[in-house]
């Protein structure tokens, strides 16, 4: 399967505490101690060893490029990520309190880019096409979107961290996501043929993590 097919079920679970993506406050971000941001996690026994390796590789990609460090949950950790095979690919935005679910359905979601995408949600990032300035860069073709899926294309009040719009972000939907008729649901304004989304994090995605968590400070 290609990246567009792999990510087609991506969705967001809305927090009961907030639904804004303006993630700058302490309660939204994972805490930073000294140089690193430590994020405890548990991986469900539902996953095979190879599937577990994909999730571990996704976490390791953050270790190599950011100050985020995923650590196995210990008894004293209250808030933590719980990777499990649920009903599709989804995550909450930013740190929640207690056990925080990330769903990576075994049949269709356990890929490096998908895991990175959902982890980025958990770190505080919304979809790229949900940016507050997205109307300057893309057109949303609502007439082609599946019934009940239009909320996935809502524009949000986002903290863009002074970064440029990134068509190739792993957080960007592909052109045909949630299409009901095989026609594009989202196209770039400057060139409708522009490829949207990616199957793994881009340098821009990485830079935003480093900016949000002040990794260089």
Backbone as ProteinMPNN parsed JSONL, in Angstrom:
{"seq_chain_A": "XXXXXXXXXXXXXXXXXXXXXXXXXXXXXXXXXXXXXXXXXXXXXXXXXXXXXXXXXXXXXXXXXXXXXXXXXXXXXXXXXXXXXXXXXXXXXXXXXXXXXXXXXXXXXXXXXXXXXXXXXXXXXXXXXXXXXXXXXXXXXXXXXXXXXXXXXXXXXXXXXXXXXXXXXXXXXXXXXXXXXXXXXXXXXXXXXXXXXXXXXXXXXXXXXXXXXXXXX", "coords_chain_A": {"N_chain_A": [[0.84, -1.196, 0.0], [0.354, 2.312, -0.605], [1.439, 5.502, 0.822], [-0.783, 7.17, 0.985], [-2.949, 5.415, 1.096], [-2.369, 4.061, 3.457], [-2.725, 5.968, 5.434], [-5.35, 6.723, 5.398], [-7.365, 6.395, 7.306], [-6.845, 8.091, 9.373], [-7.593, 10.005, 12.204], [-8.717, 12.271, 14.773], [-8.989, 12.159, 18.249], [-10.971, 14.035, 20.308], [-10.058, 15.924, 23.117], [-11.552, 15.943, 26.351], [-10.997, 18.134, 27.767], [-10.118, 20.166, 26.106], [-10.113, 21.469, 22.742], [-8.555, 22.942, 21.181], [-5.635, 23.664, 19.212], [-3.618, 25.207, 19.993], [-0.863, 24.847, 21.181], [0.955, 25.734, 23.574], [1.114, 25.92, 26.218], [1.915, 24.729, 29.555], [0.297, 22.576, 30.396], [-0.45, 21.369, 28.061], [1.804, 20.455, 26.818], [4.329, 17.9, 27.062], [6.306, 17.404, 29.978], [9.489, 18.991, 30.406], [12.643, 18.099, 31.493], [15.613, 19.267, 32.542], [17.605, 18.778, 29.824], [15.931, 17.247, 28.281], [12.763, 15.977, 27.043], [10.668, 13.868, 28.552], [8.72, 11.113, 27.771], [6.639, 8.798, 28.919], [5.711, 5.416, 28.038], [3.607, 2.651, 27.005], [3.391, -0.356, 25.223], [0.918, -2.247, 23.788], [0.3, -5.756, 24.264], [-1.018, -6.762, 22.133], [0.27, -6.388, 19.749], [2.479, -7.82, 17.301], [5.935, -8.947, 17.327], [7.279, -7.776, 15.175], [5.57, -5.677, 14.527], [5.683, -4.234, 16.856], [8.322, -3.423, 16.664], [8.166, -1.554, 14.593], [6.76, 0.536, 15.843], [8.582, 1.135, 17.854], [10.72, 1.981, 16.261], [9.616, 4.311, 15.227], [9.462, 5.901, 17.535], [12.177, 6.012, 18.111], [13.074, 7.573, 16.006], [12.469, 10.123, 16.833], [14.18, 10.34, 18.986], [16.601, 10.538, 17.704], [16.525, 12.986, 16.438], [15.358, 15.027, 17.925], [14.721, 16.509, 21.204], [13.035, 14.888, 22.536], [12.34, 12.079, 24.482], [11.346, 8.825, 24.646], [10.293, 6.746, 27.184], [10.069, 3.654, 28.925], [7.136, 3.008, 30.755], [7.038, 3.497, 34.252], [6.141, 2.668, 37.665], [5.739, 5.06, 38.958], [4.991, 6.895, 37.073], [2.407, 8.917, 36.02], [1.001, 10.111, 33.811], [0.933, 8.819, 30.542], [1.683, 7.329, 27.313], [-0.305, 4.999, 25.59], [-0.011, 2.566, 23.376], [-2.102, 0.864, 21.205], [-4.096, -1.589, 19.403], [-6.713, -0.328, 17.964], [-9.816, 1.031, 16.784], [-8.978, 1.941, 14.046], [-6.665, 4.586, 13.036], [-5.619, 6.787, 15.331], [-5.271, 9.582, 17.614], [-4.942, 11.628, 20.581], [-4.716, 15.23, 20.989], [-1.83, 16.674, 22.141], [-0.581, 16.459, 25.581], [-2.469, 14.452, 27.737], [-4.197, 13.646, 30.79], [-3.164, 10.981, 32.765], [-3.696, 7.667, 31.475], [-3.079, 7.66, 28.129], [-4.418, 7.108, 25.083], [-3.171, 5.803, 21.999], [-4.191, 4.82, 18.968], [-3.315, 2.286, 16.792], [-4.348, 0.51, 14.471], [-3.965, -2.884, 13.75], [-4.353, -3.929, 11.202], [-3.599, -2.06, 8.886], [-2.578, 0.334, 10.019], [-0.066, 0.18, 11.196], [2.592, 1.453, 10.434], [5.659, 3.179, 9.793], [5.453, 6.006, 9.188], [2.781, 6.488, 9.86], [2.733, 5.908, 12.591], [4.546, 7.882, 13.467], [3.04, 10.143, 12.8], [0.78, 9.928, 14.524], [2.072, 10.054, 16.979], [3.104, 12.641, 16.845], [0.708, 14.077, 16.997], [0.109, 13.461, 19.686], [2.161, 14.801, 20.907], [1.395, 17.382, 20.587], [0.66, 18.459, 18.132], [-1.366, 19.476, 15.391], [-3.19, 18.568, 12.368], [-1.584, 19.483, 9.315], [-3.104, 20.739, 7.31], [-5.025, 21.872, 8.835], [-4.126, 24.191, 9.842], [-4.224, 27.598, 10.984], [-3.722, 29.393, 8.97], [-4.243, 28.096, 6.629], [-5.959, 28.578, 4.444], [-4.68, 30.18, 2.683], [-3.103, 28.536, 1.263], [-4.2, 26.031, 0.499], [-7.075, 24.505, -1.058], [-10.108, 23.301, 0.177], [-12.156, 20.779, -0.871], [-15.165, 20.41, -0.326], [-17.369, 19.237, -1.491], [-16.559, 16.784, -2.319], [-16.036, 15.251, -0.127], [-16.521, 12.571, 2.153], [-19.639, 11.816, 3.721], [-20.1, 12.889, 7.024], [-17.424, 13.166, 7.52], [-16.446, 15.688, 7.292], [-15.62, 17.229, 9.451], [-13.019, 16.546, 9.888], [-11.612, 18.214, 8.323], [-11.698, 20.688, 9.376], [-10.689, 24.028, 10.113], [-8.256, 25.177, 12.434], [-7.375, 27.029, 15.41], [-4.203, 27.56, 15.52], [-0.839, 27.088, 16.752], [1.648, 28.075, 14.919], [4.331, 28.343, 15.112], [5.991, 30.061, 13.745], [6.631, 28.871, 11.356], [6.815, 27.874, 7.89], [4.144, 26.937, 5.645], [3.803, 23.498, 5.089], [3.583, 21.411, 2.549], [4.394, 18.783, 2.262], [4.433, 17.676, 4.757], [4.332, 15.087, 7.235], [2.108, 15.32, 8.673], [0.182, 16.212, 7.01], [-2.8, 15.749, 5.187], [-3.367, 13.538, 2.416], [-4.223, 14.082, -1.084], [-6.599, 12.744, -1.615], [-7.839, 11.941, 0.683], [-10.528, 10.729, 2.602], [-12.287, 10.832, 0.456], [-15.34, 10.666, -1.328], [-15.93, 10.015, -3.863], [-13.752, 9.449, -5.411], [-12.503, 11.697, -6.28], [-10.309, 14.567, -5.721], [-10.017, 15.804, -2.352], [-8.649, 17.796, -1.233], [-6.534, 20.324, -2.41], [-3.545, 21.944, -3.537], [-3.259, 25.471, -3.727], [-1.424, 26.894, -5.292], [-0.512, 25.072, -7.163], [-2.355, 22.587, -8.393], [-1.39, 20.037, -8.804], [0.476, 19.496, -6.914], [2.146, 17.342, -4.7], [0.794, 16.029, -1.757], [1.394, 15.528, 1.679], [3.329, 12.873, 3.309], [5.269, 9.835, 3.743], [6.804, 9.728, 5.96], [8.366, 11.633, 8.64], [9.27, 15.003, 7.86], [12.01, 17.359, 7.505], [10.998, 19.781, 8.324], [8.863, 19.038, 10.0], [10.328, 17.944, 12.085], [11.811, 20.178, 12.914], [9.769, 21.736, 13.997], [8.989, 20.311, 16.251], [11.302, 20.609, 17.759], [11.255, 23.365, 18.121], [8.818, 23.802, 19.523], [9.278, 22.439, 21.907], [11.545, 23.627, 22.718], [14.137, 22.608, 22.247], [16.719, 23.364, 21.714], [17.544, 24.935, 23.723]], "CA_chain_A": [[0.0, 0.0, 0.0], [1.121, 3.546, -0.573], [1.232, 6.303, 2.027], [-2.145, 7.698, 1.013], [-3.827, 4.345, 1.555], [-2.055, 3.733, 4.839], [-3.133, 7.0, 6.369], [-6.693, 7.198, 5.083], [-8.266, 6.333, 8.451], [-6.364, 8.954, 10.448], [-8.571, 10.892, 12.812], [-8.29, 12.825, 16.052], [-9.927, 12.078, 19.357], [-10.982, 15.326, 20.982], [-9.949, 15.899, 24.564], [-12.678, 16.501, 27.089], [-10.547, 19.379, 28.375], [-9.886, 21.225, 25.132], [-9.989, 20.989, 21.373], [-7.681, 23.872, 20.475], [-4.311, 23.132, 18.93], [-2.629, 26.235, 20.329], [-0.164, 24.085, 22.212], [2.124, 26.434, 24.092], [1.03, 25.96, 27.667], [2.513, 23.582, 30.227], [-0.605, 21.428, 30.49], [-0.584, 20.75, 26.743], [3.072, 19.833, 26.457], [4.952, 16.968, 27.995], [7.286, 18.175, 30.759], [10.907, 18.926, 30.065], [13.525, 18.08, 32.647], [16.969, 19.533, 32.067], [17.712, 18.909, 28.37], [15.073, 16.318, 27.553], [11.33, 15.816, 27.289], [10.471, 12.436, 28.769], [7.344, 10.673, 27.522], [6.485, 7.375, 29.234], [4.833, 4.701, 27.108], [3.365, 1.209, 27.087], [2.926, -0.925, 23.959], [0.029, -3.372, 24.068], [0.717, -7.097, 23.844], [-1.753, -7.098, 20.907], [1.151, -6.269, 18.589], [3.533, -8.811, 17.089], [7.272, -8.392, 17.535], [7.617, -6.899, 14.051], [4.757, -4.467, 14.667], [6.276, -3.5, 17.976], [9.554, -2.81, 16.154], [7.778, -0.363, 13.832], [6.442, 1.582, 16.821], [9.847, 1.504, 18.492], [11.483, 2.753, 15.277], [9.009, 5.643, 15.169], [9.919, 6.634, 18.714], [13.615, 6.227, 17.97], [13.307, 8.672, 15.059], [12.44, 11.353, 17.63], [15.402, 10.349, 19.786], [17.726, 10.897, 16.841], [16.398, 14.315, 15.823], [14.764, 16.001, 18.842], [15.04, 16.276, 22.62], [11.996, 14.021, 23.094], [12.808, 10.737, 24.81], [10.287, 7.928, 25.086], [10.811, 5.832, 28.202], [9.073, 2.689, 29.37], [6.398, 3.46, 31.935], [7.32, 2.946, 35.571], [4.987, 2.784, 38.556], [5.547, 6.445, 39.4], [4.508, 7.718, 35.962], [0.948, 9.039, 35.996], [0.592, 10.323, 32.417], [1.758, 8.032, 29.629], [1.069, 6.91, 26.062], [-0.615, 3.577, 25.499], [-0.2, 2.165, 21.985], [-2.908, -0.343, 21.115], [-4.78, -1.783, 18.126], [-8.107, 0.055, 18.142], [-10.662, 1.179, 15.596], [-8.36, 2.878, 13.115], [-5.442, 5.288, 13.426], [-6.007, 8.053, 15.947], [-4.576, 10.028, 18.82], [-5.382, 12.898, 21.15], [-3.786, 16.33, 20.748], [-1.125, 17.113, 23.338], [-0.594, 15.597, 26.759], [-3.68, 14.306, 28.532], [-3.867, 13.192, 32.14], [-3.33, 9.547, 32.94], [-3.456, 6.771, 30.348], [-3.429, 8.364, 26.893], [-4.453, 6.097, 24.031], [-2.844, 6.002, 20.587], [-4.67, 3.64, 18.254], [-2.682, 1.882, 15.54], [-5.01, -0.742, 14.11], [-2.977, -3.798, 13.176], [-4.614, -4.09, 9.772], [-3.629, -0.817, 8.123], [-2.027, 1.536, 10.658], [1.258, -0.01, 11.79], [3.647, 1.873, 9.519], [6.509, 4.187, 10.416], [4.897, 7.346, 9.051], [1.525, 6.578, 10.602], [3.088, 5.989, 14.009], [5.098, 9.225, 13.68], [1.913, 11.064, 12.699], [-0.016, 9.876, 15.748], [2.928, 10.545, 18.065], [3.13, 14.101, 16.725], [-0.538, 14.543, 17.613], [0.237, 13.34, 21.141], [3.116, 15.819, 21.356], [0.733, 18.681, 20.55], [0.534, 18.979, 16.778], [-2.584, 19.183, 14.64], [-2.931, 18.342, 10.951], [-1.055, 20.665, 8.63], [-4.169, 21.436, 6.584], [-5.906, 22.516, 9.817], [-3.479, 25.427, 10.291], [-5.052, 28.804, 10.94], [-3.449, 30.121, 7.727], [-4.292, 27.131, 5.523], [-6.729, 29.049, 3.291], [-3.755, 30.835, 1.759], [-2.272, 27.526, 0.621], [-4.945, 24.896, -0.054], [-8.533, 24.555, -1.181], [-10.802, 22.106, 0.644], [-13.263, 20.509, -1.791], [-16.147, 19.764, 0.543], [-18.334, 18.465, -2.276], [-16.011, 15.451, -2.56], [-15.734, 14.618, 1.162], [-17.502, 11.615, 2.65], [-20.585, 12.276, 4.733], [-19.641, 12.66, 8.388], [-15.968, 13.321, 7.627], [-16.045, 17.08, 7.051], [-14.962, 17.809, 10.629], [-11.586, 16.28, 9.787], [-11.011, 19.276, 7.516], [-11.913, 21.972, 10.038], [-9.532, 24.885, 10.387], [-8.073, 25.351, 13.869], [-6.522, 28.111, 15.911], [-2.979, 26.801, 15.746], [0.449, 27.712, 17.005], [2.443, 27.663, 13.76], [5.742, 28.41, 15.499], [6.736, 30.841, 12.766], [7.08, 27.999, 10.27], [6.104, 27.956, 6.619], [3.218, 25.838, 5.357], [4.567, 22.377, 4.554], [2.724, 20.499, 1.797], [4.877, 17.411, 2.377], [4.462, 17.253, 6.157], [3.686, 13.82, 7.569], [0.84, 15.7, 9.297], [-0.72, 16.718, 5.969], [-3.612, 14.77, 4.472], [-3.175, 13.397, 0.989], [-5.24, 14.748, -1.908], [-7.842, 11.976, -1.748], [-8.304, 11.459, 1.986], [-11.961, 10.821, 2.879], [-13.032, 11.118, -0.773], [-16.526, 9.822, -1.519], [-16.156, 9.773, -5.283], [-12.49, 9.282, -6.117], [-11.964, 13.0, -6.652], [-9.54, 15.172, -4.621], [-10.704, 16.527, -1.279], [-7.801, 18.925, -0.867], [-5.531, 20.6, -3.441], [-2.738, 23.141, -3.317], [-3.701, 26.603, -4.537], [-0.414, 27.332, -6.258], [-0.406, 24.049, -8.203], [-3.207, 21.455, -8.0], [-0.666, 18.775, -8.939], [1.421, 19.37, -5.81], [1.983, 16.157, -3.857], [0.482, 16.393, -0.379], [1.682, 14.505, 2.674], [4.551, 12.088, 3.188], [5.199, 8.592, 4.505], [7.614, 9.864, 7.162], [8.584, 13.018, 9.035], [10.168, 15.849, 7.089], [12.857, 18.216, 8.343], [10.125, 20.805, 8.894], [8.173, 18.415, 11.136], [11.32, 17.821, 13.154], [12.114, 21.53, 13.403], [8.656, 22.228, 14.817], [9.093, 19.661, 17.563], [12.405, 21.253, 18.466], [10.83, 24.712, 18.508], [7.773, 23.742, 20.537], [9.844, 21.975, 23.174], [12.756, 24.409, 22.976], [15.194, 21.609, 22.363], [18.048, 23.966, 21.561], [17.8, 25.813, 24.873]], "C_chain_A": [[0.874, 1.245, 0.0], [0.731, 4.362, 0.646], [-0.194, 6.812, 2.128], [-3.116, 6.647, 1.536], [-3.606, 4.065, 3.038], [-2.684, 4.716, 5.818], [-4.597, 7.396, 6.247], [-7.623, 7.217, 6.288], [-7.861, 7.271, 9.583], [-7.453, 9.898, 10.921], [-8.003, 11.357, 14.137], [-9.381, 12.582, 17.075], [-9.831, 13.391, 20.126], [-10.922, 15.145, 22.49], [-11.212, 16.452, 25.197], [-12.296, 17.853, 27.69], [-10.396, 20.505, 27.365], [-9.927, 20.62, 23.737], [-9.149, 21.94, 20.545], [-6.317, 23.245, 20.275], [-3.239, 24.163, 19.234], [-1.807, 25.713, 21.493], [1.106, 24.812, 22.643], [2.187, 26.361, 25.604], [1.536, 24.663, 28.287], [1.608, 22.358, 30.188], [-0.769, 20.711, 29.158], [0.665, 19.966, 26.37], [3.508, 18.813, 27.505], [6.081, 17.697, 28.71], [8.722, 17.94, 30.308], [11.721, 19.006, 31.344], [14.958, 18.183, 32.147], [16.936, 19.654, 30.543], [16.634, 18.145, 27.613], [13.607, 16.36, 27.986], [11.073, 14.314, 27.389], [8.992, 12.074, 28.638], [7.251, 9.174, 27.816], [5.512, 6.698, 28.26], [4.677, 3.239, 27.515], [2.883, 0.771, 25.713], [2.131, -2.183, 24.273], [0.609, -4.69, 23.555], [-0.06, -7.571, 22.611], [-0.819, -7.169, 19.705], [2.158, -7.41, 18.53], [4.885, -8.152, 17.306], [7.659, -7.449, 16.402], [6.825, -5.599, 14.112], [5.287, -3.599, 15.796], [7.545, -2.772, 17.526], [9.26, -1.552, 15.35], [7.496, 0.796, 14.779], [7.71, 2.065, 17.511], [10.706, 2.34, 17.549], [10.935, 4.17, 15.16], [9.459, 6.483, 16.354], [11.407, 6.953, 18.618], [13.916, 7.371, 17.014], [13.248, 10.025, 15.763], [13.696, 11.46, 18.486], [16.575, 10.881, 18.967], [17.699, 12.348, 16.385], [15.858, 15.398, 16.746], [15.219, 15.709, 20.273], [13.975, 15.426, 23.302], [12.57, 12.618, 23.297], [11.637, 9.91, 25.337], [10.892, 6.887, 26.024], [9.703, 4.879, 28.631], [8.434, 3.156, 30.671], [6.856, 2.722, 33.191], [6.142, 3.25, 36.487], [4.703, 4.219, 38.964], [5.06, 7.378, 38.285], [2.984, 7.736, 35.954], [0.432, 9.184, 34.569], [1.518, 9.538, 31.494], [0.963, 7.688, 28.372], [0.844, 5.403, 26.081], [-0.939, 3.252, 24.045], [-0.992, 0.859, 21.954], [-3.555, -0.426, 19.735], [-6.262, -1.528, 18.338], [-8.839, 0.151, 16.824], [-10.104, 2.241, 14.656], [-7.081, 3.477, 13.656], [-5.853, 6.616, 14.047], [-5.227, 8.326, 17.225], [-5.284, 11.256, 19.364], [-4.322, 13.953, 20.861], [-3.155, 16.76, 22.062], [-1.275, 16.15, 24.5], [-1.955, 15.624, 27.442], [-3.247, 13.915, 29.947], [-4.139, 11.702, 32.244], [-2.986, 8.767, 31.683], [-3.979, 7.411, 29.076], [-3.306, 7.4, 25.717], [-3.952, 6.634, 22.692], [-3.24, 4.717, 19.876], [-3.915, 3.457, 16.942], [-3.251, 0.505, 15.188], [-4.041, -1.643, 13.35], [-3.143, -3.946, 11.672], [-4.743, -2.722, 9.106], [-2.97, 0.393, 8.732], [-0.58, 1.399, 11.13], [2.343, 0.188, 10.732], [4.42, 2.995, 10.192], [5.874, 5.565, 10.375], [3.607, 7.537, 9.816], [1.794, 6.704, 12.092], [3.675, 7.36, 14.337], [3.978, 10.263, 13.714], [1.128, 11.099, 14.013], [0.785, 10.337, 16.963], [2.999, 12.066, 18.032], [1.839, 14.717, 17.252], [-0.385, 14.559, 19.136], [1.214, 14.356, 21.717], [2.543, 17.227, 21.265], [0.463, 19.253, 19.179], [-0.753, 18.525, 16.099], [-2.198, 18.877, 13.194], [-2.461, 19.631, 10.293], [-2.165, 21.442, 7.941], [-5.2, 22.052, 7.522], [-5.32, 23.831, 10.318], [-4.394, 26.629, 10.111], [-4.855, 29.594, 9.654], [-3.609, 29.244, 6.489], [-5.005, 27.645, 4.284], [-5.871, 29.797, 2.279], [-2.998, 29.821, 0.911], [-3.039, 26.377, -0.028], [-6.431, 25.225, -0.176], [-9.102, 23.233, -0.681], [-12.042, 21.923, -0.217], [-14.327, 19.697, -1.053], [-17.139, 18.9, -0.23], [-17.859, 17.037, -2.54], [-15.764, 14.658, -1.275], [-16.881, 13.71, 1.611], [-18.409, 12.248, 3.704], [-20.074, 11.917, 6.124], [-18.161, 12.869, 8.592], [-15.514, 14.768, 7.488], [-15.328, 17.698, 8.242], [-13.465, 17.569, 10.621], [-10.857, 17.363, 9.001], [-11.244, 20.657, 8.133], [-10.606, 22.723, 10.223], [-9.469, 25.142, 11.882], [-7.263, 26.607, 14.184], [-5.221, 27.459, 16.345], [-1.778, 27.68, 16.04], [1.396, 27.234, 15.91], [3.939, 27.818, 13.963], [6.596, 29.144, 14.481], [7.21, 30.046, 11.572], [6.225, 28.183, 9.026], [5.165, 26.764, 6.465], [3.982, 24.732, 4.642], [3.638, 21.365, 3.881], [3.116, 19.035, 1.993], [4.961, 16.921, 3.82], [3.797, 15.892, 6.336], [2.345, 14.07, 8.254], [-0.174, 16.218, 8.277], [-1.505, 15.57, 5.353], [-3.187, 14.707, 3.008], [-4.354, 13.985, 0.228], [-6.59, 14.036, -1.885], [-8.379, 11.449, -0.411], [-9.793, 11.735, 2.16], [-12.779, 11.204, 1.642], [-14.207, 10.148, -0.913], [-16.72, 9.408, -2.971], [-14.88, 9.61, -6.097], [-11.865, 10.572, -6.592], [-11.231, 13.618, -5.463], [-10.436, 15.874, -3.601], [-9.911, 17.755, -0.844], [-6.73, 19.091, -1.942], [-4.787, 21.883, -3.094], [-3.205, 24.255, -4.239], [-2.699, 26.948, -5.623], [-0.271, 26.363, -7.419], [-1.217, 22.835, -7.765], [-2.517, 20.101, -8.088], [0.356, 18.552, -7.829], [1.108, 18.13, -4.979], [1.774, 16.613, -2.416], [0.773, 15.224, 0.554], [2.959, 13.746, 2.378], [4.403, 10.82, 4.013], [6.164, 8.58, 5.682], [7.863, 11.338, 7.447], [9.548, 13.727, 8.095], [11.018, 16.674, 8.05], [12.037, 19.316, 9.002], [9.347, 20.264, 10.093], [9.103, 18.341, 12.343], [11.633, 19.182, 13.761], [11.012, 22.047, 14.321], [8.651, 21.59, 16.197], [10.17, 20.348, 18.389], [12.057, 22.666, 18.911], [9.817, 24.673, 19.648], [8.343, 23.376, 21.901], [11.183, 22.628, 23.505], [13.968, 23.498, 23.19], [16.601, 22.196, 22.296], [18.406, 24.875, 22.733], [18.344, 25.019, 26.049]], "O_chain_A": [[1.985, 1.242, 0.531], [-0.168, 3.993, 1.402], [-0.757, 6.881, 3.22], [-4.005, 6.958, 2.329], [-4.563, 3.857, 3.784], [-3.123, 4.332, 6.902], [-5.042, 8.319, 6.93], [-8.586, 7.984, 6.299], [-8.476, 7.246, 10.649], [-8.15, 10.513, 10.114], [-6.946, 10.9, 14.571], [-10.563, 12.78, 16.792], [-8.748, 13.804, 20.54], [-11.638, 14.325, 23.063], [-11.863, 17.333, 24.634], [-13.168, 18.63, 28.078], [-10.53, 21.676, 27.72], [-9.793, 19.407, 23.571], [-9.036, 21.769, 19.331], [-5.887, 22.402, 21.062], [-2.096, 24.029, 18.798], [-2.025, 26.089, 22.644], [2.194, 24.536, 22.137], [3.205, 26.704, 26.203], [1.58, 23.626, 27.627], [2.075, 21.239, 29.975], [-1.187, 19.554, 29.131], [0.59, 18.942, 25.691], [3.104, 18.869, 28.666], [6.751, 18.531, 28.101], [9.101, 16.846, 29.891], [11.502, 19.887, 32.177], [15.45, 17.312, 31.43], [16.289, 20.563, 30.023], [16.443, 18.374, 26.419], [13.27, 16.72, 29.114], [11.245, 13.582, 26.414], [8.133, 12.652, 29.304], [7.741, 8.364, 27.03], [4.605, 7.339, 27.729], [5.487, 2.679, 28.253], [2.058, 1.449, 25.101], [2.626, -3.082, 24.952], [1.313, -4.726, 22.546], [0.203, -8.659, 22.097], [-1.073, -7.912, 18.757], [2.627, -7.901, 19.556], [4.969, -6.933, 17.454], [8.302, -6.428, 16.644], [7.352, -4.536, 13.785], [5.327, -2.374, 15.688], [7.809, -1.647, 17.951], [10.018, -0.585, 15.416], [7.946, 1.917, 14.541], [7.889, 3.264, 17.728], [11.348, 3.297, 17.979], [11.7, 5.123, 15.011], [9.801, 7.655, 16.19], [11.842, 8.038, 19.002], [14.912, 8.072, 17.189], [13.906, 10.973, 15.335], [14.217, 12.556, 18.688], [17.435, 11.59, 19.487], [18.73, 12.891, 15.987], [15.892, 16.576, 16.391], [15.997, 14.787, 20.518], [14.008, 15.26, 24.521], [13.2, 12.052, 22.404], [11.021, 10.255, 26.345], [11.881, 6.234, 25.691], [8.534, 5.261, 28.689], [9.118, 3.64, 31.574], [7.035, 1.504, 33.193], [5.245, 4.008, 36.118], [3.565, 4.564, 39.281], [4.75, 8.539, 38.548], [2.346, 6.685, 35.888], [-0.475, 8.458, 34.161], [2.739, 9.585, 31.644], [-0.267, 7.747, 28.364], [1.696, 4.638, 26.531], [-2.003, 3.613, 23.54], [-0.611, -0.126, 22.587], [-3.56, 0.552, 18.986], [-6.986, -2.394, 18.828], [-8.523, -0.556, 15.868], [-10.693, 3.31, 14.493], [-6.483, 2.962, 14.601], [-6.382, 7.483, 13.352], [-4.618, 7.438, 17.822], [-6.124, 11.851, 18.688], [-3.181, 13.629, 20.532], [-3.855, 17.165, 22.99], [-1.999, 15.158, 24.418], [-2.518, 16.69, 27.691], [-2.054, 13.865, 30.245], [-5.206, 11.222, 31.861], [-2.1, 9.154, 30.921], [-5.175, 7.675, 28.951], [-2.211, 6.935, 25.4], [-4.262, 7.759, 22.301], [-2.689, 3.651, 20.151], [-3.88, 4.351, 16.097], [-2.696, -0.527, 15.565], [-3.377, -1.2, 12.413], [-2.154, -4.077, 10.951], [-5.848, -2.274, 8.799], [-2.804, 1.402, 8.046], [0.065, 2.403, 11.433], [2.922, -0.767, 10.214], [3.891, 3.682, 11.065], [5.762, 6.228, 11.406], [3.355, 8.612, 10.36], [1.162, 7.507, 12.779], [3.343, 7.942, 15.369], [3.976, 11.155, 14.561], [0.848, 12.172, 14.546], [0.229, 10.948, 17.876], [2.958, 12.711, 19.08], [1.873, 15.771, 17.887], [-0.71, 15.549, 19.79], [1.107, 14.731, 22.885], [3.128, 18.168, 21.8], [0.075, 20.415, 19.061], [-1.171, 17.372, 16.209], [-1.021, 18.921, 12.837], [-2.884, 20.726, 10.664], [-2.173, 22.672, 7.979], [-6.15, 22.688, 7.064], [-5.943, 24.517, 11.128], [-5.225, 26.669, 9.204], [-5.722, 30.383, 9.277], [-3.152, 29.617, 5.408], [-4.698, 27.204, 3.176], [-6.295, 30.019, 1.145], [-2.326, 30.193, -0.05], [-2.568, 25.806, -1.012], [-6.957, 26.1, 0.512], [-8.63, 22.164, -1.07], [-12.887, 22.815, -0.287], [-14.377, 18.47, -1.147], [-17.686, 17.941, 0.313], [-18.648, 16.179, -2.935], [-15.326, 13.509, -1.336], [-18.055, 14.048, 1.462], [-17.983, 13.109, 4.474], [-19.665, 10.783, 6.371], [-17.675, 12.763, 9.718], [-14.317, 15.047, 7.558], [-14.509, 18.601, 8.066], [-12.715, 18.299, 11.27], [-9.627, 17.423, 9.012], [-11.011, 21.676, 7.484], [-9.555, 22.127, 10.459], [-10.502, 25.308, 12.531], [-6.568, 27.157, 13.33], [-5.149, 26.87, 17.423], [-1.709, 28.841, 15.637], [1.892, 26.109, 15.967], [4.728, 27.464, 13.087], [7.793, 28.88, 14.365], [8.098, 30.49, 10.845], [5.067, 28.592, 9.102], [5.368, 25.715, 7.077], [4.725, 24.997, 3.697], [2.988, 20.563, 4.552], [2.269, 18.148, 1.901], [5.512, 15.85, 4.072], [2.814, 15.584, 5.663], [1.538, 13.151, 8.401], [-1.276, 16.621, 8.651], [-0.933, 14.529, 5.033], [-2.711, 15.69, 2.439], [-5.367, 14.345, 0.827], [-7.621, 14.668, -2.115], [-9.276, 10.606, -0.389], [-10.261, 12.842, 1.896], [-13.835, 11.826, 1.761], [-14.072, 8.954, -0.645], [-17.56, 8.564, -3.28], [-14.916, 9.63, -7.328], [-10.816, 10.558, -7.236], [-11.492, 13.246, -4.319], [-11.466, 16.454, -3.944], [-10.437, 18.641, -0.17], [-6.091, 18.118, -2.341], [-5.326, 22.781, -2.448], [-3.512, 24.01, -5.406], [-3.083, 27.26, -6.75], [0.054, 26.771, -8.534], [-0.804, 22.122, -6.85], [-2.995, 19.123, -7.514], [1.03, 17.522, -7.809], [-0.04, 17.893, -4.602], [2.495, 17.479, -1.92], [0.441, 14.077, 0.254], [3.592, 13.942, 1.34], [3.529, 10.728, 4.874], [6.333, 7.55, 6.335], [7.604, 12.192, 6.599], [10.509, 13.137, 7.6], [10.775, 16.684, 9.256], [12.346, 19.738, 10.116], [9.191, 20.963, 11.094], [8.709, 18.639, 13.471], [11.711, 19.32, 14.982], [11.293, 22.721, 15.312], [8.347, 22.246, 17.193], [9.974, 20.633, 19.57], [12.513, 23.117, 19.962], [9.939, 25.417, 20.621], [7.942, 23.932, 22.923], [11.865, 22.231, 24.45], [14.703, 23.612, 24.17], [17.559, 21.585, 22.77], [19.459, 25.512, 22.728], [18.618, 25.589, 27.105]]}, "name": "protein", "num_of_chains": 1, "seq": "XXXXXXXXXXXXXXXXXXXXXXXXXXXXXXXXXXXXXXXXXXXXXXXXXXXXXXXXXXXXXXXXXXXXXXXXXXXXXXXXXXXXXXXXXXXXXXXXXXXXXXXXXXXXXXXXXXXXXXXXXXXXXXXXXXXXXXXXXXXXXXXXXXXXXXXXXXXXXXXXXXXXXXXXXXXXXXXXXXXXXXXXXXXXXXXXXXXXXXXXXXXXXXXXXXXXXXXXX"}
